[in-house]
Amino acid sequence: MHPKRDELAAYLVGSLPEPGLSSVEAHLQTCPACETTLNLLDPRSDTMLEMLRRGPPTGMAHAESDCRVMVEVIKDIGRDPTNAGLAAASPVEAELGNLREYKLLTKIGEGGMGSVYRALHTKLEKIVALKVLPTGRNQDAAAVARFEREMKAVGKLRHPNIVGAFDAGEEHGMHFLVMELIEGESLSAIARNYAPLAVADACELVRQAAAGLQEAHEHGMVHRDIKPSNLMLTVERRKRTTIGIVKVLDMGLAILDAAQPGADDLTDSNQLMGTLNYMAPEQALGNEIDERADLFSFGAVLYEMCAGEPPFTGNTPLAVLKQITDSPARPVRALNPEIPGWLSDLIQQLLAKRPDQRPISASVVAQILAERYGVATDVYSVTSYNELRRDLLEAERWNRLHPTETPRAGFPFLGPRDSHPSGPAAVATLAGNAGPVWSVAFSPDGRQLAMGIDDGTVKMWDVDTSSLRSTISVHNGPVWTTSISSSGHLFATGHDDGTVHIWDFDAEKRLRSFKASGPVRSLAFAPQGSRLALGGRTGEVSIWDADTGEQLVTTEGHQGVVTSVAFSPDGTILGSASGDKSAKLWNAETGRARTRLDGHNGGVYSIAFSPDSKQAATGGWDRTVRLWDTGSGTPKGVLEGNEADVWSVAFSRDGSLVTAVGEDRVVRIWNLETRELLPVRRGHTGTLYASSMSTRNQLATSGRDGTVRIWDLDSKSNDKKVLP
């Protein structure tokens, strides 16, 4: 279908919004008739251009400060670039030959800062993307400086959600940058074909992009041009699975932090850069910006993915600019009533006019989106975009069938309100941690507690005195998992870099380290000896000898992140839970599969065994705790009552109770015989990630609020200690 004449006119003068812009641009590349029509159109019919030609206004209004600011912005929009070389074809384009050791194959894109070619590295026989600064801009000192800045910026970044750079240089006056070739769909195309997306779908796409953007921010860079066409969904094959990955493209507008040498010389504070529909107010007005401007743009992208249109639109750039700077976006739920309240609140905060009212970082945004939908914070396993969409649409249907109560206002989302009766308070609260507590483990006698912290440390606490014994630095990043051996002499920690550390529990000294085959998400000691089970983010389930670092057993694993591993108390069964919606039971000696536990409607986040090893409990994304016969793998019942995702389950010491914690911030306890939900334990103020049951029937719980609380399941005491 050909674009309408008014769409071509809008494209010609630059007022066509992003979703239609990409479509018209692609059509013009293959339709000579529409290209001819475009050439016959008169851009002077655009009132905005006419206003720009008339010069600044005169009279009393021109004396107002707001008017003067707007005039400067309009000047930047209408500033005439150096026409002299922009239309001239570069020697590279004319010949389409070689540039150093790169053979140019086809032109795949073009922008103001360069042309991009599909190229072949003739020595490595590797297909790459090669970006060349246009010939007409080689004499423009500012353009060359900005292009060289892009080389340095992209070269510093190493993250799966940012396009990687391999090489850069200059040949015969041609400046070029070599990057990985990304083949997939831009979020602009996805929005055009599918929007409004399922909520979970939109959140996962933006979550990955936010994770990549955080890498740039940590290197002192601000992207400045976050928009759907600069975010690409591609598919990569990794070992036994294929994953969908969002890549942040085009660091060409990225600026270094003002504290870095040369930054002020390369970016005029009044220079308008980026795409207006997604631009932060401070950037649109030419004011000083920081990484929070990118967060505003992410809010605009997330809004469009959920609502089907950008939050700010207009017939002219000036109309869009006025909306961005002066008017709040139309509530996203007015366009899509299926948007949950917590997400509407998050989008509203991202789109705040004042930077200090937005979330503090891209990593916080990624964290909130990951927690809400239980997606691992690296990648999401899929075989194609369609599978990603199908799986997350299933999640969205579940949300519609099980609507939560109104979430608490504010950021981050703290979960729904719960009217279930409360039980006894925690007997102790262990606080003072630097960030979320991702893992907890009791010593065999229940008198010591190890907790893995977000800052890479493990803290050891004396449970009887509620006193901090020591703090040990173990990893460069969050300590996702920790476990103490049955002898009480060893404890183990695992990390995203695949490293497993084995420590002397009493001496608090590292004994040895070994590398797993991928990032370690969960680990657990066997009930006897030094055998250690590992669960990986890429699906691996294996058993290692903690004394030697030797891998003893390999299993078939899972098709998604392994969120939990546990041995049965008799040591014969190894259980694993995964984001692939299944739990599995393995022969702990041979690694052979015993049975697969299917029944959850989403990712399974935790598995635990009853003291007699005859039952297993699993919990996950679908808000249920499910019971299984470990001998046959048959279901034995479903424990309901959770208001949100279940992240950790446990059995009481005598096997009479089952506990669950998760996103709704409370501890739920069921009588296993009657299946009755007992009064819940309250006190935490954030998502609960982990729990551990001691031999003294005390439950330790930890999570986002940075505390560990200890609950006595044998006592009805309401005594409470809060310790720094």
BELLINSUL-V885378 format. One record per helix or strand of 3 or more residues. SS is the DSSP state (2 for helix, 1 for strand). FROM is the first residue (numbers start at 1). TO is the last residue. If there is no record, write none. Layout:
BEGIN
ss->SS from->FROM to->TO
ss->SS from->FROM to->TO
END
This chain:
BEGIN
ss->2 from->5 to->13
ss->2 from->18 to->28
ss->2 from->32 to->40
ss->2 from->43 to->45
ss->2 from->47 to->54
ss->2 from->60 to->63
ss->2 from->65 to->78
ss->2 from->83 to->86
ss->2 from->91 to->95
ss->1 from->102 to->111
ss->1 from->114 to->121
ss->1 from->126 to->132
ss->2 from->135 to->137
ss->2 from->141 to->156
ss->1 from->165 to->171
ss->1 from->174 to->180
ss->1 from->184 to->186
ss->2 from->187 to->194
ss->2 from->199 to->218
ss->2 from->228 to->230
ss->1 from->231 to->238
ss->1 from->241 to->248
ss->2 from->251 to->253
ss->2 from->263 to->266
ss->2 from->276 to->278
ss->2 from->281 to->284
ss->2 from->291 to->307
ss->2 from->317 to->326
ss->2 from->332 to->335
ss->2 from->341 to->350
ss->2 from->355 to->357
ss->2 from->362 to->373
ss->2 from->385 to->401
ss->1 from->428 to->430
ss->1 from->437 to->442
ss->1 from->448 to->453
ss->1 from->457 to->462
ss->1 from->467 to->473
ss->1 from->481 to->484
ss->1 from->490 to->494
ss->1 from->499 to->504
ss->1 from->509 to->515
ss->1 from->520 to->525
ss->1 from->531 to->536
ss->1 from->541 to->545
ss->1 from->550 to->554
ss->1 from->562 to->567
ss->1 from->573 to->578
ss->1 from->582 to->587
ss->1 from->593 to->598
ss->1 from->604 to->609
ss->1 from->615 to->620
ss->1 from->625 to->629
ss->1 from->635 to->639
ss->1 from->646 to->651
ss->1 from->657 to->662
ss->1 from->667 to->671
ss->1 from->688 to->693
ss->1 from->698 to->703
ss->1 from->708 to->712
END
